[in-house]
Amino acid sequence: MGILLIKAYEERDTAIFDVPGAYLHAKIPDDKFAILKIEGEFVDIMYDVNPEYKDDVRYENGKKVFYVQILMALYGMIESALLWYTLYVEVLHKE
């Protein structure tokens, strides 16, 4: 916020941009392994989308659970911001 005030005071030009789904563009490195645990109604939704997942559904404490490997950065993951930043810098250096 302070930077915006300084820019306004000094009458600097400012540009803002957004990359839709930015984190989803950043790949998790092959040497990292991230697992997402899906529970409850979302398991049924996954099964409805692809019935082949039926054999991968497990039960824990009487609840359906489904584990998936995360391949791309996901909002809420601690390392997602760094993965996105690294990708962003790489793209800028290529251009």
Phi and psi restraints in degrees (range 20) as a CNS / XPLOR table:
assign (resid 1 and name C) (resid 2 and name N)
       (resid 2 and name CA) (resid 2 and name C) 1.0 -61.8 20.0 2
assign (resid 2 and name N) (resid 2 and name CA)
       (resid 2 and name C) (resid 3 and name N) 1.0 -37.2 20.0 2
assign (resid 2 and name C) (resid 3 and name N)
       (resid 3 and name CA) (resid 3 and name C) 1.0 -63.1 20.0 2
assign (resid 3 and name N) (resid 3 and name CA)
       (resid 3 and name C) (resid 4 and name N) 1.0 -40.3 20.0 2
assign (resid 3 and name C) (resid 4 and name N)
       (resid 4 and name CA) (resid 4 and name C) 1.0 -64.1 20.0 2
assign (resid 4 and name N) (resid 4 and name CA)
       (resid 4 and name C) (resid 5 and name N) 1.0 -38.2 20.0 2
assign (resid 4 and name C) (resid 5 and name N)
       (resid 5 and name CA) (resid 5 and name C) 1.0 -64.3 20.0 2
assign (resid 5 and name N) (resid 5 and name CA)
       (resid 5 and name C) (resid 6 and name N) 1.0 -42.7 20.0 2
assign (resid 5 and name C) (resid 6 and name N)
       (resid 6 and name CA) (resid 6 and name C) 1.0 -63.4 20.0 2
assign (resid 6 and name N) (resid 6 and name CA)
       (resid 6 and name C) (resid 7 and name N) 1.0 -44.3 20.0 2
assign (resid 6 and name C) (resid 7 and name N)
       (resid 7 and name CA) (resid 7 and name C) 1.0 -62.1 20.0 2
assign (resid 7 and name N) (resid 7 and name CA)
       (resid 7 and name C) (resid 8 and name N) 1.0 -40.6 20.0 2
assign (resid 7 and name C) (resid 8 and name N)
       (resid 8 and name CA) (resid 8 and name C) 1.0 -66.8 20.0 2
assign (resid 8 and name N) (resid 8 and name CA)
       (resid 8 and name C) (resid 9 and name N) 1.0 -44.0 20.0 2
assign (resid 8 and name C) (resid 9 and name N)
       (resid 9 and name CA) (resid 9 and name C) 1.0 -62.5 20.0 2
assign (resid 9 and name N) (resid 9 and name CA)
       (resid 9 and name C) (resid 10 and name N) 1.0 -42.1 20.0 2
assign (resid 9 and name C) (resid 10 and name N)
       (resid 10 and name CA) (resid 10 and name C) 1.0 -86.7 20.0 2
assign (resid 10 and name N) (resid 10 and name CA)
       (resid 10 and name C) (resid 11 and name N) 1.0 2.6 20.0 2
assign (resid 10 and name C) (resid 11 and name N)
       (resid 11 and name CA) (resid 11 and name C) 1.0 54.8 20.0 2
assign (resid 11 and name N) (resid 11 and name CA)
       (resid 11 and name C) (resid 12 and name N) 1.0 43.2 20.0 2
assign (resid 11 and name C) (resid 12 and name N)
       (resid 12 and name CA) (resid 12 and name C) 1.0 -82.6 20.0 2
assign (resid 12 and name N) (resid 12 and name CA)
       (resid 12 and name C) (resid 13 and name N) 1.0 151.8 20.0 2
assign (resid 12 and name C) (resid 13 and name N)
       (resid 13 and name CA) (resid 13 and name C) 1.0 -77.1 20.0 2
assign (resid 13 and name N) (resid 13 and name CA)
       (resid 13 and name C) (resid 14 and name N) 1.0 142.1 20.0 2
assign (resid 13 and name C) (resid 14 and name N)
       (resid 14 and name CA) (resid 14 and name C) 1.0 -134.6 20.0 2
assign (resid 14 and name N) (resid 14 and name CA)
       (resid 14 and name C) (resid 15 and name N) 1.0 138.5 20.0 2
assign (resid 14 and name C) (resid 15 and name N)
       (resid 15 and name CA) (resid 15 and name C) 1.0 -125.0 20.0 2
assign (resid 15 and name N) (resid 15 and name CA)
       (resid 15 and name C) (resid 16 and name N) 1.0 140.0 20.0 2
assign (resid 15 and name C) (resid 16 and name N)
       (resid 16 and name CA) (resid 16 and name C) 1.0 -126.7 20.0 2
assign (resid 16 and name N) (resid 16 and name CA)
       (resid 16 and name C) (resid 17 and name N) 1.0 140.5 20.0 2
assign (resid 16 and name C) (resid 17 and name N)
       (resid 17 and name CA) (resid 17 and name C) 1.0 -140.0 20.0 2
assign (resid 17 and name N) (resid 17 and name CA)
       (resid 17 and name C) (resid 18 and name N) 1.0 162.9 20.0 2
assign (resid 17 and name C) (resid 18 and name N)
       (resid 18 and name CA) (resid 18 and name C) 1.0 -135.4 20.0 2
assign (resid 18 and name N) (resid 18 and name CA)
       (resid 18 and name C) (resid 19 and name N) 1.0 140.1 20.0 2
assign (resid 18 and name C) (resid 19 and name N)
       (resid 19 and name CA) (resid 19 and name C) 1.0 -109.0 20.0 2
assign (resid 19 and name N) (resid 19 and name CA)
       (resid 19 and name C) (resid 20 and name N) 1.0 106.9 20.0 2
assign (resid 19 and name C) (resid 20 and name N)
       (resid 20 and name CA) (resid 20 and name C) 1.0 -57.4 20.0 2
assign (resid 20 and name N) (resid 20 and name CA)
       (resid 20 and name C) (resid 21 and name N) 1.0 130.7 20.0 2
assign (resid 20 and name C) (resid 21 and name N)
       (resid 21 and name CA) (resid 21 and name C) 1.0 61.0 20.0 2
assign (resid 21 and name N) (resid 21 and name CA)
       (resid 21 and name C) (resid 22 and name N) 1.0 38.0 20.0 2
assign (resid 21 and name C) (resid 22 and name N)
       (resid 22 and name CA) (resid 22 and name C) 1.0 -51.0 20.0 2
assign (resid 22 and name N) (resid 22 and name CA)
       (resid 22 and name C) (resid 23 and name N) 1.0 -50.5 20.0 2
assign (resid 22 and name C) (resid 23 and name N)
       (resid 23 and name CA) (resid 23 and name C) 1.0 -60.4 20.0 2
assign (resid 23 and name N) (resid 23 and name CA)
       (resid 23 and name C) (resid 24 and name N) 1.0 -32.9 20.0 2
assign (resid 23 and name C) (resid 24 and name N)
       (resid 24 and name CA) (resid 24 and name C) 1.0 -69.4 20.0 2
assign (resid 24 and name N) (resid 24 and name CA)
       (resid 24 and name C) (resid 25 and name N) 1.0 -8.5 20.0 2
assign (resid 24 and name C) (resid 25 and name N)
       (resid 25 and name CA) (resid 25 and name C) 1.0 -86.9 20.0 2
assign (resid 25 and name N) (resid 25 and name CA)
       (resid 25 and name C) (resid 26 and name N) 1.0 -17.4 20.0 2
assign (resid 25 and name C) (resid 26 and name N)
       (resid 26 and name CA) (resid 26 and name C) 1.0 -91.8 20.0 2
assign (resid 26 and name N) (resid 26 and name CA)
       (resid 26 and name C) (resid 27 and name N) 1.0 123.1 20.0 2
assign (resid 26 and name C) (resid 27 and name N)
       (resid 27 and name CA) (resid 27 and name C) 1.0 -83.9 20.0 2
assign (resid 27 and name N) (resid 27 and name CA)
       (resid 27 and name C) (resid 28 and name N) 1.0 141.0 20.0 2
assign (resid 27 and name C) (resid 28 and name N)
       (resid 28 and name CA) (resid 28 and name C) 1.0 -75.9 20.0 2
assign (resid 28 and name N) (resid 28 and name CA)
       (resid 28 and name C) (resid 29 and name N) 1.0 130.5 20.0 2
assign (resid 28 and name C) (resid 29 and name N)
       (resid 29 and name CA) (resid 29 and name C) 1.0 -57.8 20.0 2
assign (resid 29 and name N) (resid 29 and name CA)
       (resid 29 and name C) (resid 30 and name N) 1.0 151.1 20.0 2
assign (resid 29 and name C) (resid 30 and name N)
       (resid 30 and name CA) (resid 30 and name C) 1.0 -62.1 20.0 2
assign (resid 30 and name N) (resid 30 and name CA)
       (resid 30 and name C) (resid 31 and name N) 1.0 -26.2 20.0 2
assign (resid 30 and name C) (resid 31 and name N)
       (resid 31 and name CA) (resid 31 and name C) 1.0 -82.7 20.0 2
assign (resid 31 and name N) (resid 31 and name CA)
       (resid 31 and name C) (resid 32 and name N) 1.0 -2.6 20.0 2
assign (resid 31 and name C) (resid 32 and name N)
       (resid 32 and name CA) (resid 32 and name C) 1.0 -105.4 20.0 2
assign (resid 32 and name N) (resid 32 and name CA)
       (resid 32 and name C) (resid 33 and name N) 1.0 153.5 20.0 2
assign (resid 32 and name C) (resid 33 and name N)
       (resid 33 and name CA) (resid 33 and name C) 1.0 -138.6 20.0 2
assign (resid 33 and name N) (resid 33 and name CA)
       (resid 33 and name C) (resid 34 and name N) 1.0 116.8 20.0 2
assign (resid 33 and name C) (resid 34 and name N)
       (resid 34 and name CA) (resid 34 and name C) 1.0 -122.5 20.0 2
assign (resid 34 and name N) (resid 34 and name CA)
       (resid 34 and name C) (resid 35 and name N) 1.0 133.5 20.0 2
assign (resid 34 and name C) (resid 35 and name N)
       (resid 35 and name CA) (resid 35 and name C) 1.0 -118.5 20.0 2
assign (resid 35 and name N) (resid 35 and name CA)
       (resid 35 and name C) (resid 36 and name N) 1.0 138.4 20.0 2
assign (resid 35 and name C) (resid 36 and name N)
       (resid 36 and name CA) (resid 36 and name C) 1.0 -112.9 20.0 2
assign (resid 36 and name N) (resid 36 and name CA)
       (resid 36 and name C) (resid 37 and name N) 1.0 129.7 20.0 2
assign (resid 36 and name C) (resid 37 and name N)
       (resid 37 and name CA) (resid 37 and name C) 1.0 -98.4 20.0 2
assign (resid 37 and name N) (resid 37 and name CA)
       (resid 37 and name C) (resid 38 and name N) 1.0 119.6 20.0 2
assign (resid 37 and name C) (resid 38 and name N)
       (resid 38 and name CA) (resid 38 and name C) 1.0 -104.0 20.0 2
assign (resid 38 and name N) (resid 38 and name CA)
       (resid 38 and name C) (resid 39 and name N) 1.0 133.1 20.0 2
assign (resid 38 and name C) (resid 39 and name N)
       (resid 39 and name CA) (resid 39 and name C) 1.0 -129.6 20.0 2
assign (resid 39 and name N) (resid 39 and name CA)
       (resid 39 and name C) (resid 40 and name N) 1.0 164.2 20.0 2
assign (resid 39 and name C) (resid 40 and name N)
       (resid 40 and name CA) (resid 40 and name C) 1.0 66.2 20.0 2
assign (resid 40 and name N) (resid 40 and name CA)
       (resid 40 and name C) (resid 41 and name N) 1.0 -138.7 20.0 2
assign (resid 40 and name C) (resid 41 and name N)
       (resid 41 and name CA) (resid 41 and name C) 1.0 -61.6 20.0 2
assign (resid 41 and name N) (resid 41 and name CA)
       (resid 41 and name C) (resid 42 and name N) 1.0 -28.7 20.0 2
assign (resid 41 and name C) (resid 42 and name N)
       (resid 42 and name CA) (resid 42 and name C) 1.0 -64.0 20.0 2
assign (resid 42 and name N) (resid 42 and name CA)
       (resid 42 and name C) (resid 43 and name N) 1.0 -29.0 20.0 2
assign (resid 42 and name C) (resid 43 and name N)
       (resid 43 and name CA) (resid 43 and name C) 1.0 -63.7 20.0 2
assign (resid 43 and name N) (resid 43 and name CA)
       (resid 43 and name C) (resid 44 and name N) 1.0 -43.4 20.0 2
assign (resid 43 and name C) (resid 44 and name N)
       (resid 44 and name CA) (resid 44 and name C) 1.0 -63.9 20.0 2
assign (resid 44 and name N) (resid 44 and name CA)
       (resid 44 and name C) (resid 45 and name N) 1.0 -37.7 20.0 2
assign (resid 44 and name C) (resid 45 and name N)
       (resid 45 and name CA) (resid 45 and name C) 1.0 -64.1 20.0 2
assign (resid 45 and name N) (resid 45 and name CA)
       (resid 45 and name C) (resid 46 and name N) 1.0 -44.1 20.0 2
assign (resid 45 and name C) (resid 46 and name N)
       (resid 46 and name CA) (resid 46 and name C) 1.0 -60.7 20.0 2
assign (resid 46 and name N) (resid 46 and name CA)
       (resid 46 and name C) (resid 47 and name N) 1.0 -41.2 20.0 2
assign (resid 46 and name C) (resid 47 and name N)
       (resid 47 and name CA) (resid 47 and name C) 1.0 -65.5 20.0 2
assign (resid 47 and name N) (resid 47 and name CA)
       (resid 47 and name C) (resid 48 and name N) 1.0 -39.6 20.0 2
assign (resid 47 and name C) (resid 48 and name N)
       (resid 48 and name CA) (resid 48 and name C) 1.0 -64.4 20.0 2
assign (resid 48 and name N) (resid 48 and name CA)
       (resid 48 and name C) (resid 49 and name N) 1.0 -36.8 20.0 2
assign (resid 48 and name C) (resid 49 and name N)
       (resid 49 and name CA) (resid 49 and name C) 1.0 -67.7 20.0 2
assign (resid 49 and name N) (resid 49 and name CA)
       (resid 49 and name C) (resid 50 and name N) 1.0 -41.9 20.0 2
assign (resid 49 and name C) (resid 50 and name N)
       (resid 50 and name CA) (resid 50 and name C) 1.0 -145.7 20.0 2
assign (resid 50 and name N) (resid 50 and name CA)
       (resid 50 and name C) (resid 51 and name N) 1.0 100.5 20.0 2
assign (resid 50 and name C) (resid 51 and name N)
       (resid 51 and name CA) (resid 51 and name C) 1.0 -59.5 20.0 2
assign (resid 51 and name N) (resid 51 and name CA)
       (resid 51 and name C) (resid 52 and name N) 1.0 -16.7 20.0 2
assign (resid 51 and name C) (resid 52 and name N)
       (resid 52 and name CA) (resid 52 and name C) 1.0 -64.9 20.0 2
assign (resid 52 and name N) (resid 52 and name CA)
       (resid 52 and name C) (resid 53 and name N) 1.0 -17.8 20.0 2
assign (resid 52 and name C) (resid 53 and name N)
       (resid 53 and name CA) (resid 53 and name C) 1.0 -73.6 20.0 2
assign (resid 53 and name N) (resid 53 and name CA)
       (resid 53 and name C) (resid 54 and name N) 1.0 -8.9 20.0 2
assign (resid 53 and name C) (resid 54 and name N)
       (resid 54 and name CA) (resid 54 and name C) 1.0 -53.5 20.0 2
assign (resid 54 and name N) (resid 54 and name CA)
       (resid 54 and name C) (resid 55 and name N) 1.0 -42.1 20.0 2
assign (resid 54 and name C) (resid 55 and name N)
       (resid 55 and name CA) (resid 55 and name C) 1.0 -69.8 20.0 2
assign (resid 55 and name N) (resid 55 and name CA)
       (resid 55 and name C) (resid 56 and name N) 1.0 -16.9 20.0 2
assign (resid 55 and name C) (resid 56 and name N)
       (resid 56 and name CA) (resid 56 and name C) 1.0 -93.0 20.0 2
assign (resid 56 and name N) (resid 56 and name CA)
       (resid 56 and name C) (resid 57 and name N) 1.0 -6.8 20.0 2
assign (resid 56 and name C) (resid 57 and name N)
       (resid 57 and name CA) (resid 57 and name C) 1.0 -74.5 20.0 2
assign (resid 57 and name N) (resid 57 and name CA)
       (resid 57 and name C) (resid 58 and name N) 1.0 133.8 20.0 2
assign (resid 57 and name C) (resid 58 and name N)
       (resid 58 and name CA) (resid 58 and name C) 1.0 -119.6 20.0 2
assign (resid 58 and name N) (resid 58 and name CA)
       (resid 58 and name C) (resid 59 and name N) 1.0 166.8 20.0 2
assign (resid 58 and name C) (resid 59 and name N)
       (resid 59 and name CA) (resid 59 and name C) 1.0 -120.2 20.0 2
assign (resid 59 and name N) (resid 59 and name CA)
       (resid 59 and name C) (resid 60 and name N) 1.0 128.2 20.0 2
assign (resid 59 and name C) (resid 60 and name N)
       (resid 60 and name CA) (resid 60 and name C) 1.0 -129.4 20.0 2
assign (resid 60 and name N) (resid 60 and name CA)
       (resid 60 and name C) (resid 61 and name N) 1.0 121.5 20.0 2
assign (resid 60 and name C) (resid 61 and name N)
       (resid 61 and name CA) (resid 61 and name C) 1.0 53.7 20.0 2
assign (resid 61 and name N) (resid 61 and name CA)
       (resid 61 and name C) (resid 62 and name N) 1.0 38.1 20.0 2
assign (resid 61 and name C) (resid 62 and name N)
       (resid 62 and name CA) (resid 62 and name C) 1.0 79.5 20.0 2
assign (resid 62 and name N) (resid 62 and name CA)
       (resid 62 and name C) (resid 63 and name N) 1.0 0.6 20.0 2
assign (resid 62 and name C) (resid 63 and name N)
       (resid 63 and name CA) (resid 63 and name C) 1.0 -106.0 20.0 2
assign (resid 63 and name N) (resid 63 and name CA)
       (resid 63 and name C) (resid 64 and name N) 1.0 145.4 20.0 2
assign (resid 63 and name C) (resid 64 and name N)
       (resid 64 and name CA) (resid 64 and name C) 1.0 -73.3 20.0 2
assign (resid 64 and name N) (resid 64 and name CA)
       (resid 64 and name C) (resid 65 and name N) 1.0 135.0 20.0 2
assign (resid 64 and name C) (resid 65 and name N)
       (resid 65 and name CA) (resid 65 and name C) 1.0 -135.3 20.0 2
assign (resid 65 and name N) (resid 65 and name CA)
       (resid 65 and name C) (resid 66 and name N) 1.0 153.5 20.0 2
assign (resid 65 and name C) (resid 66 and name N)
       (resid 66 and name CA) (resid 66 and name C) 1.0 -142.8 20.0 2
assign (resid 66 and name N) (resid 66 and name CA)
       (resid 66 and name C) (resid 67 and name N) 1.0 125.4 20.0 2
assign (resid 66 and name C) (resid 67 and name N)
       (resid 67 and name CA) (resid 67 and name C) 1.0 -104.9 20.0 2
assign (resid 67 and name N) (resid 67 and name CA)
       (resid 67 and name C) (resid 68 and name N) 1.0 134.9 20.0 2
assign (resid 67 and name C) (resid 68 and name N)
       (resid 68 and name CA) (resid 68 and name C) 1.0 -131.1 20.0 2
assign (resid 68 and name N) (resid 68 and name CA)
       (resid 68 and name C) (resid 69 and name N) 1.0 149.3 20.0 2
assign (resid 68 and name C) (resid 69 and name N)
       (resid 69 and name CA) (resid 69 and name C) 1.0 -87.0 20.0 2
assign (resid 69 and name N) (resid 69 and name CA)
       (resid 69 and name C) (resid 70 and name N) 1.0 132.6 20.0 2
assign (resid 69 and name C) (resid 70 and name N)
       (resid 70 and name CA) (resid 70 and name C) 1.0 -86.8 20.0 2
assign (resid 70 and name N) (resid 70 and name CA)
       (resid 70 and name C) (resid 71 and name N) 1.0 124.4 20.0 2
assign (resid 70 and name C) (resid 71 and name N)
       (resid 71 and name CA) (resid 71 and name C) 1.0 -103.3 20.0 2
assign (resid 71 and name N) (resid 71 and name CA)
       (resid 71 and name C) (resid 72 and name N) 1.0 -25.5 20.0 2
assign (resid 71 and name C) (resid 72 and name N)
       (resid 72 and name CA) (resid 72 and name C) 1.0 -121.9 20.0 2
assign (resid 72 and name N) (resid 72 and name CA)
       (resid 72 and name C) (resid 73 and name N) 1.0 156.5 20.0 2
assign (resid 72 and name C) (resid 73 and name N)
       (resid 73 and name CA) (resid 73 and name C) 1.0 -58.1 20.0 2
assign (resid 73 and name N) (resid 73 and name CA)
       (resid 73 and name C) (resid 74 and name N) 1.0 145.6 20.0 2
assign (resid 73 and name C) (resid 74 and name N)
       (resid 74 and name CA) (resid 74 and name C) 1.0 -131.5 20.0 2
assign (resid 74 and name N) (resid 74 and name CA)
       (resid 74 and name C) (resid 75 and name N) 1.0 138.4 20.0 2
assign (resid 74 and name C) (resid 75 and name N)
       (resid 75 and name CA) (resid 75 and name C) 1.0 -57.4 20.0 2
assign (resid 75 and name N) (resid 75 and name CA)
       (resid 75 and name C) (resid 76 and name N) 1.0 132.9 20.0 2
assign (resid 75 and name C) (resid 76 and name N)
       (resid 76 and name CA) (resid 76 and name C) 1.0 102.6 20.0 2
assign (resid 76 and name N) (resid 76 and name CA)
       (resid 76 and name C) (resid 77 and name N) 1.0 -17.7 20.0 2
assign (resid 76 and name C) (resid 77 and name N)
       (resid 77 and name CA) (resid 77 and name C) 1.0 -81.6 20.0 2
assign (resid 77 and name N) (resid 77 and name CA)
       (resid 77 and name C) (resid 78 and name N) 1.0 137.9 20.0 2
assign (resid 77 and name C) (resid 78 and name N)
       (resid 78 and name CA) (resid 78 and name C) 1.0 -58.2 20.0 2
assign (resid 78 and name N) (resid 78 and name CA)
       (resid 78 and name C) (resid 79 and name N) 1.0 -42.5 20.0 2
assign (resid 78 and name C) (resid 79 and name N)
       (resid 79 and name CA) (resid 79 and name C) 1.0 -83.8 20.0 2
assign (resid 79 and name N) (resid 79 and name CA)
       (resid 79 and name C) (resid 80 and name N) 1.0 -3.1 20.0 2
assign (resid 79 and name C) (resid 80 and name N)
       (resid 80 and name CA) (resid 80 and name C) 1.0 -61.4 20.0 2
assign (resid 80 and name N) (resid 80 and name CA)
       (resid 80 and name C) (resid 81 and name N) 1.0 -41.5 20.0 2
assign (resid 80 and name C) (resid 81 and name N)
       (resid 81 and name CA) (resid 81 and name C) 1.0 -61.6 20.0 2
assign (resid 81 and name N) (resid 81 and name CA)
       (resid 81 and name C) (resid 82 and name N) 1.0 -42.4 20.0 2
assign (resid 81 and name C) (resid 82 and name N)
       (resid 82 and name CA) (resid 82 and name C) 1.0 -67.5 20.0 2
assign (resid 82 and name N) (resid 82 and name CA)
       (resid 82 and name C) (resid 83 and name N) 1.0 -40.5 20.0 2
assign (resid 82 and name C) (resid 83 and name N)
       (resid 83 and name CA) (resid 83 and name C) 1.0 -62.0 20.0 2
assign (resid 83 and name N) (resid 83 and name CA)
       (resid 83 and name C) (resid 84 and name N) 1.0 -42.9 20.0 2
assign (resid 83 and name C) (resid 84 and name N)
       (resid 84 and name CA) (resid 84 and name C) 1.0 -65.6 20.0 2
assign (resid 84 and name N) (resid 84 and name CA)
       (resid 84 and name C) (resid 85 and name N) 1.0 -45.4 20.0 2
assign (resid 84 and name C) (resid 85 and name N)
       (resid 85 and name CA) (resid 85 and name C) 1.0 -59.6 20.0 2
assign (resid 85 and name N) (resid 85 and name CA)
       (resid 85 and name C) (resid 86 and name N) 1.0 -43.9 20.0 2
assign (resid 85 and name C) (resid 86 and name N)
       (resid 86 and name CA) (resid 86 and name C) 1.0 -61.1 20.0 2
assign (resid 86 and name N) (resid 86 and name CA)
       (resid 86 and name C) (resid 87 and name N) 1.0 -44.9 20.0 2
assign (resid 86 and name C) (resid 87 and name N)
       (resid 87 and name CA) (resid 87 and name C) 1.0 -62.7 20.0 2
assign (resid 87 and name N) (resid 87 and name CA)
       (resid 87 and name C) (resid 88 and name N) 1.0 -44.4 20.0 2
assign (resid 87 and name C) (resid 88 and name N)
       (resid 88 and name CA) (resid 88 and name C) 1.0 -58.8 20.0 2
assign (resid 88 and name N) (resid 88 and name CA)
       (resid 88 and name C) (resid 89 and name N) 1.0 -46.7 20.0 2
assign (resid 88 and name C) (resid 89 and name N)
       (resid 89 and name CA) (resid 89 and name C) 1.0 -64.4 20.0 2
assign (resid 89 and name N) (resid 89 and name CA)
       (resid 89 and name C) (resid 90 and name N) 1.0 -41.6 20.0 2
assign (resid 89 and name C) (resid 90 and name N)
       (resid 90 and name CA) (resid 90 and name C) 1.0 -60.1 20.0 2
assign (resid 90 and name N) (resid 90 and name CA)
       (resid 90 and name C) (resid 91 and name N) 1.0 -43.6 20.0 2
assign (resid 90 and name C) (resid 91 and name N)
       (resid 91 and name CA) (resid 91 and name C) 1.0 -64.8 20.0 2
assign (resid 91 and name N) (resid 91 and name CA)
       (resid 91 and name C) (resid 92 and name N) 1.0 -42.9 20.0 2
assign (resid 91 and name C) (resid 92 and name N)
       (resid 92 and name CA) (resid 92 and name C) 1.0 -62.6 20.0 2
assign (resid 92 and name N) (resid 92 and name CA)
       (resid 92 and name C) (resid 93 and name N) 1.0 -38.6 20.0 2
assign (resid 92 and name C) (resid 93 and name N)
       (resid 93 and name CA) (resid 93 and name C) 1.0 -69.6 20.0 2
assign (resid 93 and name N) (resid 93 and name CA)
       (resid 93 and name C) (resid 94 and name N) 1.0 -31.6 20.0 2
assign (resid 93 and name C) (resid 94 and name N)
       (resid 94 and name CA) (resid 94 and name C) 1.0 -70.9 20.0 2
assign (resid 94 and name N) (resid 94 and name CA)
       (resid 94 and name C) (resid 95 and name N) 1.0 -37.0 20.0 2
